[in-house]
Amino acid sequence: METEQVNAYIGERIRNLRNRNGLTLQELADRTELTKGFLSQLERGLVSPSVVTLLDIIECLGSTPADFFREEEEQVVFSEQQYFEKIDDAGNSRQWIIPSAQKYQMEPLLVVLQPHQSLEEDKPHTGEEFGYCMSGRLQLFLGDKVYTIKAGESFYYRATQRHRIANPGSRPAKYLWISTPPEF
């Protein structure tokens, strides 16, 4: 690998890690006691950092040299064997169908509600929620309103009001539920 390629690789890794941490160039400059201009040039692959400077930047970004240089391909496809399932005492099932969803912006779940059952009420919080009813029937309690959702219908709302989902029917209801940001 040529020097320009190494510089570009290091710069891209720093920029990606800085962005994942939600830091501006100025905030990283303040943490590392480097100039914003130097960090900008570094991220664009125009300059080479010393080993000591690079290790300091990596530490300030909350990483380790091993993690920083680890080549990992981001997983795109997830199998059923990777799902995490929680079944409550009433037999209601929640499957987290993307492992470690908290590192992403959305959290998709596959939910099965037994007849005449309800999930616990959520208090108002930031974020949005989307659902698609695959089978059965659902009721969405959103603030003071109640919405009925049939198989093949979807729902979408901002989670700024108390809310819960129930199955008023006599057979299980299955739905895809996606929330953002993920709940930890």
N, C-alpha and C positions, 0 to 999 in steps of 0.2 A: 504494500500500500504506500503510495506516495505521500509526501508531507501535506499537500493540499487536500488529499482525500481524508487523511487523519484529522486535520483541522476542521474540515466540514463535518465529519462524523462526531467529533467532540462537541463542536458548536451546536449541532442539531440535538444531541442528547441533553446538553445544558438547557437549551431553549424549551424542549419538551418537558423536562423535569421542572423547570421554573414555571411554565404554564400550568402544569398539573397541580402545582402547589399554590396557584393563584397569585404569584408574585409579579410585580412590575420589575422592569430593569432597575429602576431607582431603588426599590426595596431590596433587591439582591445586592446592588452596589453598597447600600448602607450596611447590610449584614456582613459583606466580605471586605469592606473598606477598600474596594476597587472603584474605579470610575465607571459611570454609566456608559461612556464612550468606549472604554476598553471592553466591557462586557458585550456591548452591541457588536463590536468587531469580532469578538470571540465567537459569539453565536452565529455570525455570518461566515465563519471559517477563514477570516482574514488575518488572524494572529494566532500564535501558539502560546499557551500558558506554560509556565514552569510547572514542574511536578508538584511543588509545594502549593502553588496557587490553585492548581486543579483540585488537589485534595481538599483545600480549604473551601472551594466552591461546592464540591460534592457534599461535604459535611454541612455547609450552610443550607443546602437544599434537602437536608434530612436523609441522605442516602449514604451508601458505603461504596468504596471503589469496586467491590465485587458486583454489587447490584447495578452500578452505573455502567459497567462494561459488559454485563450479561446480555447475551443475544437471546431474546425470547420473542417468539412469534405470538402475537395476541390471538387467543382462541376465538374462533368465529362460530363454530358449530358445537352444540352441547347435546350430549346423549341423555337418555332417560336415567341411566345409571348414575349420572352426576347430580341429579335433582335431589333436593333436600325436602323431605315431607314431614309435616306435623299434623297429627290427627288428634282432635280433642275428644273429651269424654262422650260427646254426642255423636261422634263419627264424622264430623266435618273435617275436611282435608284441605290443607294448603300445601302446594308444591312450589318451592322456589326453583324456577326452571332455568335460571342463570346463576351458577355458583358465584359467590363473592360479588353479588350485584352492587354492593355498597361502593365499589370502586367505579361504577358507571353512573350515568345520569338517570337511568330508569330502572325500576325493579318490577319485572313481570312475574306474576304468580298464576298458577292454575288452581282454581278453588272449586271444591264440591261442597255444597251446603245440603244437608239432609232436610227432609220435609219438616216444615214448621220450625226451622232453626234460624238463628241470626248470629252474625258476628258481633263482637263487642263494639260499642259505640266509640268512634274516634273523636277526640276533641279537635277543635280547629287547629290547623297547622299550616305552614307554608307548603306550597306545592300543588300539584294537580293529579287527578286520578282518572283513569279511563278503564272501561270494562266492556267486554263483549260476551253476551249470554249465548252459550253454545247449546245448552239444552235446559228444559224446565222453565221456570219463571222466577223473577227476582223482584224485590221491592227495595228501592233506594230511599232511605230516609235522609233528607238533606235539609238541615235547619228545621223549619216547621212544615216542609212539604214532603209528600210521599209520591214517588214515581214508580210505575209498574213497567218492568222490562221483560219482554218475551224472547224466546229463542230467536236468534238472528238479528236482534236489536243490540245497539251499543249505548253506552252512556259516558259522559265526560263532565267533570266539574272541577272547580277550584276548591281546595280543601279548607277554605277559610271559615266554614261553618261546621258544627258537629254533624256527623254522618255515620251511617251504618247500613249494612246490606243484610236482607233477610230473604228467606225462601218461604212464601206463603202457600206453596203448592203441596200436593200429596206425593210427589216423587222428587228425587234429588235434582238439584239445579247445578249446572256446571258452567263456569265462566272464566274467561281470561281477564286478569286484573293487572293493570300497569300503573304504578305510581312513580312520581318524580317529586322531589329527590327520594332516593331509597331510604327506607326506615332502617335504623341500625339495631 
